[in-house]
Each structure stands twice: as structure tokens, then as C-alpha cells.
Amino acid sequence: MIKNDLYLKALRGETVERPPVWMMRQAGRYLPEFIALRDQYDFFTRCQTPELASEITVQPIRRFPLDAAILFSDILVVPQAMGIDFKMKENVGPWLDNPIRTMEQVQNVIVPDVDDTLGYVFDAIELTLIKLDNEIPLIGFAGSPWTILCYCIEGKGSKAFDIAKSFCFQQPEAAHLLLQKITDTTIAYLKRKVEKGVSAVQVFDSWGGMLSPTDYQEFSWQYINQIVEALSPLTHVVVFGKGCWFALEDMTMSKASALGVDWTITPEFARTLTNHTMTLQGNFDPARLHSTPETIKKMVTEMINRFGKDRYIANLGHGILPNIPVENAEAFIRAVVEWKPTI
């Protein structure tokens, strides 16, 4: 039994004394101990070496009173397993020498045996669970099929992913075939993570907000929902779509246990769109962690009061920025842990 199960209680919709707290990208680049490892090993070496991934996962847990850990990895390990050879290029980010642009290329993409291609992730889970020693839950994650497709077509990061969108609109058959292959691989990947012992999984739809509401249904949500349908009998599924507030009503009808929201929506509107029935996660603007610790504490307290303590997971509205002072990250976490209801 997990000793601190506050996060799981929130996912189950149970009454809690305070909301649980964790931060997207908490195992990462704002921590000096992470930077020390980054200077020794390249990005995908860190992802693909179970001992390193496990160590990075628990670094923030040693520092802060967090209510959940999230396995250090990357969404691009899934396309890599499918034979799509992503690299992490210095000062550029994700990079693909030969982006996918044709039906023939899509047909050549494999749906792999995840044990053969992603075994290092499952080994990292086993090592991490030993280190966590049942203190807090471990979260596994994957990118949404649409978000993965964006990188596969564009070949790199983008502000608008125009090439990816054009591919979908000009070659919808190829787009849907690729999306389905990514979906099938992701389902197998997340199922194996659950078998290895993660307590919940989160699907990150980082680029869903690039699509219109109608196109979102066609090219993103229907595939995310396949993942939710496949995983929800096995574990809690959290869906986070950045910029996707317009889809919250549809997401609420799904079997997801919680929905992440970014900072572009008020707590009150998010509650209204989700019919006050859904556990919500978010939605502190990561850039706001540049404020003073005093301001952060005040804003976090207000955020919790507006969402309400139950059916709520305190988090950022996206991943923590690399240049955030460690003491400001700690101020955010402690503001949640020390929160008390107003009488």
C-alpha cells in the first residue's frame, strides 16, 4: 500500500484535507543535480539508461514534499521505438533527418513489440519503485498521437506545426494510418507500464490547441479516447491537452479520471465545462514561478480556493521552465502542502 495516497484519492474523487501537488517536468532542468547529470550524458542516453532515468525521477522527491513522482522519460521514445529516428539536437531540440511526408513512409512505420524496443523504460520503473519504497505513487506518461505526429511530420519543434497540419488536410488517409499506428503502440506501451507498477498514466497533448475544435475531434481526441478506453479498466488515466479548453466537455464524457487544464482558463469556467464532476489538474502559469515566493504562495492559495480542495490536483499549466529558481519551485509546492481551508 502506498503511504501517501493523496494523489490517488483525488483521482478517485474522494474528500481530502488538502489537494495533492506535483509539477509537470518536476524531474528536470531547473535542478542543479539534474544539470550535473545533463553535463555528463546526452538526452536520450539519460532516457535509455534505467539507472539514470530512475535517479532523475527521484531527485525532486528528495528535495520537496511532493505527492507523486513522474518517471523521467520523453514522449519521443515511442516514435523511436517505431523506427522513427529522433535525435535531440543542441540548441534546436527534437530533430528528424527524414521527416515523414508520404504514404509510403507511413506504411513503412512499424508497430513494435514494446518489450523489445522500450524495455529500458520498464526497467527504469522497477528501479524507481524500489527507491520510492511505496511512499508516493509513480506516474507513467506518453504523448498524444496527434502531438507525436506533429514532430514526425514537421521533423522538429514548431510554433504552429503548419507542415503537420497541411499533411493531415492534404493526405488524411496517411495521417489517420500514422495516428492509428502511434495509438496502438502507445496503448501497448502504457499497458506495460501499468503491469510494471505505475499508479496512473498521463497523456500529454501538448499541441492539441493548434487544431480547430472540429479538427481536434478528427485528428486528436478520437485517438486519445482510444487510449483512455483501453487503459481506464486498468488504471487512472489523466488527459492534459494544452490549449484545449474547448474540448473539456467532450473529455468529461470519457472514462478519464482527471483532466489537466492550462492557465488560459479560469478555475470557475473549467469547473462549469466539466459539469463539476471531474477531477481537474493545473493550472498555475509556469512563468509565474518567476514571481517572489510570497506572491507565489498567495496566488497558489487563491488557485486552490477557486478550484476547491476536492477533485483537484495542484500543478502547473504546463512544464516547469528551466530558469526557475529552486526556491520558487519549493514555494509553489509548500504553498499547497501548507494550505488550510478558510473558515
Disulfide bonds with the S-S distance in Angstrom:
none
